[in-house]
Amino acid sequence: MKATTYSLLLAVLILITACLGPASMREPGYASGFYEGSGRGLRGAINVRLEVSNGEIVDIEILEHRESAFPGLAAMEELLELVLETGSTDLDAISGASYSSRGFLEAVEDALEKAGS
């Protein structure tokens, strides 16, 4: 192949990658609305409410939990931001707050199931 063909192929690949970006990680197809879910943290139930619009998670509210402020709640708040950024719950637990992390992500997944993923 000629150099111009490689350059064109590279440009197309870069364009495709740029178009996919972080949105490609989002799980499409959720029904718009508010959904509640629950998971089990270190100290008990973790309840969340998600707002879904146009198939994407646009807001997450932690309704109830019994986790400590640090590291439990701090980890859940960090994960909340990451879920909103990526649209995914396929995230690692926060070190030092594994149970709180897993419980929060479980609660979000529970709510997403209700949204019809």
Buried (B, 14 or more C-beta within 10 A) or exposed (E): EEEEEEEEEEEEEEEEEEEEEEEEEBBEEBEEEEBBBBBEBBBEBBBBBBBBEEBBBEEBEBBEBEBBEEBBBBBBBBBBEBBBEBBBBEBEBBEEBBBBBBBBBBBBBBBBEBBEB
